[in-house]
Amino acid sequence: MAPIQVALVVGASRGIGRQIAIDLARNGYAVVVAAKTVSDASKANPFPPNPNSSQSTISTVVREIKEAGGEATAIPVDTRDYESIIRMVDGTVKKYGRLDVLIYNPGAIWWASVQNSPMKRFQLMQKVNIEGLYGTVQAALPHFEKNNWVGRIIVVSPPIYSRFFRGKTAYAMGKVGMSVLTKGLAMDWEREGKTGMAITSIWPAAAIESAATQNPQTDRRELRKPTIFSDAILAMIRAPTSQVNGSLELDEDFLRTVGVTDFSKYSLVEGAEPRRIMPAQLPDLRVAEQDDEGRRMDSSKLRAAKI
């Protein structure tokens, strides 16, 4: 019998991350649910708690999964602390013996002009968003290597286009940096012949109900259920690596590529048609000289030669 597949979902205590963890478990994965917030799930009242509230923690998500017959473990992590990240990844492999899928969902948000984005807020976003992702990938790569370079990484980050920077530059710097990591790591794997690995970014085409949309200004008719996101991720994991490695995808558009045509079931309000917030066509980031690297420098080899 084939060994159970193991998925680590970082940022899975609430909202979209919680839904991803639950749906991976429903599809046979052993899921490690990671985030900062823990609680005594046995005392949760009501249970399950509002999935977009602070009452939803990695502990309650694990309880939800287990009561539905799935396998899950909660591991707390502070993605601003690399040692905490290492403990999370190593703890996943210690518990289940392997790592097959890594999903990075945490996100610190501050949408304002540069002038109105204080340095401390900027630093927090870079720590949680781009630095946290980079550290998590660094910690996971040795385990993918032990798995003969077979695995998937899914990053919650946007396509790269200029409108995304408007009015939220400090936030965009980190989120777009996450997408740059997707593109760059994918090219590393292609160059190195690691055809069993794929890293893919995903972003919502229309707004999704989450902790970030829990405010009076939000029109619930403009929201989709988080299941659209988890369905798209499951489809990405099942897709050939050659199709998704290095791709910056939108949930709706990717689901269309696998045959989904009716999106009404994802509307939070029955009968509503949420407005698309992403462009219909995105720029191609490649250039005519894409394959001309010139004399490529490898700093790691230069450093090793000096030692």
ChimeraX attribute file (.defattr): number of C-alpha atoms within 10 A of each C-alpha:
attribute: neighborCount
match mode: 1-to-1
recipient: residues
	/A:1	3
	/A:2	4
	/A:3	8
	/A:4	13
	/A:5	18
	/A:6	26
	/A:7	26
	/A:8	30
	/A:9	24
	/A:10	31
	/A:11	28
	/A:12	30
	/A:13	32
	/A:14	26
	/A:15	22
	/A:16	25
	/A:17	28
	/A:18	29
	/A:19	22
	/A:20	28
	/A:21	31
	/A:22	26
	/A:23	19
	/A:24	25
	/A:25	24
	/A:26	16
	/A:27	11
	/A:28	14
	/A:29	21
	/A:30	22
	/A:31	30
	/A:32	31
	/A:33	30
	/A:34	35
	/A:35	25
	/A:36	15
	/A:37	21
	/A:38	19
	/A:39	13
	/A:40	9
	/A:41	20
	/A:42	10
	/A:43	9
	/A:44	16
	/A:45	9
	/A:46	8
	/A:47	14
	/A:48	14
	/A:49	18
	/A:50	13
	/A:51	21
	/A:52	19
	/A:53	14
	/A:54	12
	/A:55	22
	/A:56	24
	/A:57	30
	/A:58	31
	/A:59	25
	/A:60	27
	/A:61	29
	/A:62	27
	/A:63	22
	/A:64	19
	/A:65	21
	/A:66	15
	/A:67	10
	/A:68	12
	/A:69	12
	/A:70	20
	/A:71	20
	/A:72	25
	/A:73	22
	/A:74	24
	/A:75	21
	/A:76	23
	/A:77	23
	/A:78	18
	/A:79	27
	/A:80	19
	/A:81	14
	/A:82	19
	/A:83	13
	/A:84	16
	/A:85	25
	/A:86	19
	/A:87	15
	/A:88	27
	/A:89	26
	/A:90	17
	/A:91	15
	/A:92	24
	/A:93	17
	/A:94	12
	/A:95	11
	/A:96	17
	/A:97	13
	/A:98	20
	/A:99	27
	/A:100	21
	/A:101	23
	/A:102	23
	/A:103	26
	/A:104	25
	/A:105	23
	/A:106	23
	/A:107	21
	/A:108	15
	/A:109	18
	/A:110	19
	/A:111	15
	/A:112	15
	/A:113	15
	/A:114	14
	/A:115	8
	/A:116	13
	/A:117	16
	/A:118	13
	/A:119	12
	/A:120	8
	/A:121	16
	/A:122	19
	/A:123	13
	/A:124	17
	/A:125	24
	/A:126	23
	/A:127	21
	/A:128	21
	/A:129	28
	/A:130	25
	/A:131	20
	/A:132	24
	/A:133	27
	/A:134	19
	/A:135	19
	/A:136	22
	/A:137	21
	/A:138	15
	/A:139	19
	/A:140	24
	/A:141	15
	/A:142	12
	/A:143	20
	/A:144	20
	/A:145	13
	/A:146	11
	/A:147	14
	/A:148	12
	/A:149	19
	/A:150	18
	/A:151	24
	/A:152	23
	/A:153	22
	/A:154	22
	/A:155	23
	/A:156	23
	/A:157	28
	/A:158	23
	/A:159	21
	/A:160	19
	/A:161	13
	/A:162	9
	/A:163	10
	/A:164	18
	/A:165	17
	/A:166	12
	/A:167	15
	/A:168	18
	/A:169	18
	/A:170	26
	/A:171	26
	/A:172	23
	/A:173	17
	/A:174	23
	/A:175	26
	/A:176	20
	/A:177	20
	/A:178	25
	/A:179	24
	/A:180	20
	/A:181	20
	/A:182	23
	/A:183	19
	/A:184	14
	/A:185	18
	/A:186	22
	/A:187	16
	/A:188	11
	/A:189	18
	/A:190	17
	/A:191	10
	/A:192	9
	/A:193	11
	/A:194	17
	/A:195	17
	/A:196	18
	/A:197	23
	/A:198	29
	/A:199	28
	/A:200	28
	/A:201	29
	/A:202	24
	/A:203	19
	/A:204	22
	/A:205	22
	/A:206	19
	/A:207	20
	/A:208	24
	/A:209	22
	/A:210	19
	/A:211	15
	/A:212	11
	/A:213	16
	/A:214	13
	/A:215	8
	/A:216	7
	/A:217	7
	/A:218	13
	/A:219	12
	/A:220	18
	/A:221	15
	/A:222	19
	/A:223	23
	/A:224	27
	/A:225	19
	/A:226	22
	/A:227	19
	/A:228	21
	/A:229	26
	/A:230	21
	/A:231	18
	/A:232	24
	/A:233	24
	/A:234	15
	/A:235	16
	/A:236	27
	/A:237	18
	/A:238	11
	/A:239	14
	/A:240	14
	/A:241	20
	/A:242	13
	/A:243	11
	/A:244	22
	/A:245	27
	/A:246	23
	/A:247	18
	/A:248	24
	/A:249	22
	/A:250	21
	/A:251	22
	/A:252	21
	/A:253	15
	/A:254	20
	/A:255	21
	/A:256	13
	/A:257	10
	/A:258	12
	/A:259	8
	/A:260	11
	/A:261	11
	/A:262	8
	/A:263	14
	/A:264	14
	/A:265	13
	/A:266	19
	/A:267	23
	/A:268	19
	/A:269	17
	/A:270	10
	/A:271	10
	/A:272	15
	/A:273	17
	/A:274	22
	/A:275	13
	/A:276	14
	/A:277	11
	/A:278	17
	/A:279	13
	/A:280	8
	/A:281	6
	/A:282	11
	/A:283	10
	/A:284	8
	/A:285	9
	/A:286	8
	/A:287	8
	/A:288	6
	/A:289	7
	/A:290	8
	/A:291	8
	/A:292	9
	/A:293	8
	/A:294	6
	/A:295	6
	/A:296	7
	/A:297	9
	/A:298	8
	/A:299	9
	/A:300	8
	/A:301	9
	/A:302	10
	/A:303	9
	/A:304	8
	/A:305	8
	/A:306	6
	/A:307	5
